[in-house]
Amino acid sequence: MDATDGSPWNNSSGCEEERKPAQKEVKKSNILPLWGNERTMNLNPLILTNIQSSHYFKVNLYELKTYHEVIDEIYYKVSHLEPWEKGSRKTAGQTGMCGGVRGVGAGGIVSTAYCLLYKLFTLRLTRKQLNGLINHPDSPYIRALGFMYIRYTQPPPDLFSWYDDYLEDEEELDVKAGGGQVMKMGDILKQFLTKLEWFSTLFPRIPVPIQKELEQRLAEKFPHNTGNSRGSKPSITLNNQGKYNNSRKDDGARGQQPRHIPDNEVHWGEAERTSQWRARSDEDRKDRQKGRDSRDRGKDKDRDRERDRGRDRERERDRDRSHRRSSSRDKSRRPRDYRSRSRERSYRDRSRDRYRDRERHRRSSPIDYASELAREKERQRRV
């Protein structure tokens, strides 16, 4: 007898699946890998430079420290998915690589969406937080920025696994700055998987073998729509101005110059409003500083003149005060001296007169004692 006959795994009545233990699903780590450049988020250098120098990113977004605060900012401020605000890039008259097709032309005012996208990158989102973004119920722009974060930062082999469940998503949003280009979320994700161009910038390049595999999976999932492959002519393209048109129309309009958007058609996004406000504030501050400096110089001159006048008045006052003191001292000294001298003179005169009178009386009128005695007796008798 075989030693393994008593084992339940060798029971001939059991099925093949019962003989094998169930395989556990591999749980993915909550820490997301970063593909490509871990410092620039694989963004176009011109866009990244404008983001990092933007007043909106350096001041307003610097105050946001948590994931939930950034989500609230996206909900209130994002209204399109273009990298530049409408009318801020003056590409009229430029052709070729300078025409803004590859995102290397003259820069403009970077959009609020891309500022917040890079802010999410600085937070180093976890897998749980990224899943919360792409499934957020409040705003399609929160979900769209989550999908863009995946396209810029996740390894190309993982893109289809991230996007697969959302390729038929019917939620709509306007992706164009200024409005007028509504797309479904599923169509946006197909665009992310099959095209490098996104308005006037580029997504990170997908290796050719992985790109072919993505196109094959899309063809299997959507057999009725074969226009999403990179080699064929797609039915959905985004031209230089972000027009949501058929590619044949784009081929006819490819030789045309980009239309210059007048200022009255400009749509001011949050980042652009902040930059415009900053520029106006700087100009106003400079004007106020110039006026303040001129006023200060005038005040300094007036203050110096007033100080000189005050010093002159103080000198005259001191001169008058010293003159009055000297004159009053002289006046007070003269009467005192006069009184003292006159008092001494009068005292000497009186003393001399008394002495003379006494001597004169003694010499000229001798005392008559007999008559004096008789008068005294008469007086006593009367009494």
Buried (B, 14 or more C-beta within 10 A) or exposed (E): EEEEEEEEEEEEEEEEEEEEEEEEEEEEEEEBEBBBEEEBBBBBEBBBBBBEEBBBBEEBBEEBEEBEBBBEBBEEBBBBBBBBBBBBBBBEEBEEEEBBBBBBBEBBBBBBBBBBBBBBBEBEBBEEBBEBBBEBEEBBBBBBBBBBBBBBBBEBBBBBEBBEEBBBBEEEBBBBBBEEBEBBBBBBBBBBBBBBBBBBBBBBEBEEEBBBBBBEBBEEEBEEBEBBBBEEEBBBBBBBBBBBBBBEEBEEEEEEEBEEBEEEEBBBBBBBBBBBEBEEEEEEEEEEEEEEEEEEEEEEEEEEEEEEEEEEEEEEEEEEEEEEEEEEEEEEEEEEEEEEEEEEEEEEEEEEEEEEEEEEEEEEEEEEEEEEEEEEEEEEEEE
